[in-house]
Amino acid sequence: MVKHKNADFDSFVCFDFETTGLGRDDKIIEIGAVKVKDGFMVARYSSLVDPCQPIDPMITKITGINDEMVKGKPTIDQLIPSFYDFTEGLPLVAHNAPFDCRFLERDSKACGYYFDHEVFDTLRFAKKVLPELPCHKLVALTEMLGIEQSDAHRAWCDAEATARLYLFLKYKAENKI
């Protein structure tokens, strides 16, 4: 994946994963994404994922996703093709993109897919545009900026909040507000 350094695009796919834990051997348990075209959210992609391994109880506490919820859901290798199609080759946007991209690269490669999309990180962008803020975590930013995030730490909700955050930061940067 190629890092995108400038917020010079209005069409993109914002995505987020929830995982069984934070380690390299952990697995995706939820995919959430929104497609934005010309600054407007036009489509949503959301699915729980059967990781074929137990979810860490701390992750269940944070996300509310438990083993029973993902049992029998599609596996990541079943979802990668439709997620790839959903992205339409558009730039990918994520908050703390290296974390999500690590899982995407590993799992898509295992399925024979290669995401050569440009990737933009709203965490780095927020630190650049809003350096005065004490915290740049997604939940903190959405709260401070009044961006709706109805169900934090659920992938679909975090993806939508990140899309709104990107558009806000882009507007602020372009207009030097």
Residue, then its C-alpha position, 0 to 999 in steps of 0.5 A: m500500500v502506498k501512503h498518501k501524504n496530502a488530503d487532496f481527494d474527495s472520494f475515498v473509502c474509510f475503513d476500520f477493523e475490530t480484532t481479537g486482540l492487538g498482536r500480529d497473530d490476532k484476527i479480524i472480527e468485524i469490518g466496517a467501511v463507508k464509501v465517500k464520493d465527492g464529499f458525500m457518504v454513498a455506501r456502507y460495508s459492514s460485517l462481523v467476521d468469524p476469526c476461528q479463534p476465541i476473542d480476548p475478553m478485554i476486546t469483548k469488553i471494549t467492542g461488545i463483540n463476543d464469540e457467540m456473535v461471530k460464530g458462523k459468520p463469514t471468515i475473512d477469506q470469504l469477505i476479502p473479495s467483496f471488500y476489495d470490490f467495494t473499495e473500487g480502487l479508491p484511496l483508503v482512509a483509516h484512523n491509525a492506518p498502520f494498525d488496520c493496514r497490517f491486518l488488511e495486507r496479511d489477510s488479503k495476501a493470503c486470499g490472493y488479493y493485493f490492495d495497492h490503494e493509496v492510504f491516508d491516516t487521519l491520526r497523523f492528519a489530526k496531529k498536524v491540523l490540530p496540534e494543540l489538542p491533548c489527545h488524538k484518539l478517535v473517540a476523543l477527537t469526535e467528542m471534542l469536535g462534536i462528530e457523531q459516533s454513536d457506537a464507538h469501537r464498532a467498525w462501522c461506526d468508527a469508519e463513519a466517524t473517521a470519514r466525518l473527521y477526515l472531511f472536517l480536517k480537510y476543510k479546516a486545513e484548506n481554509k486555514i481555520 
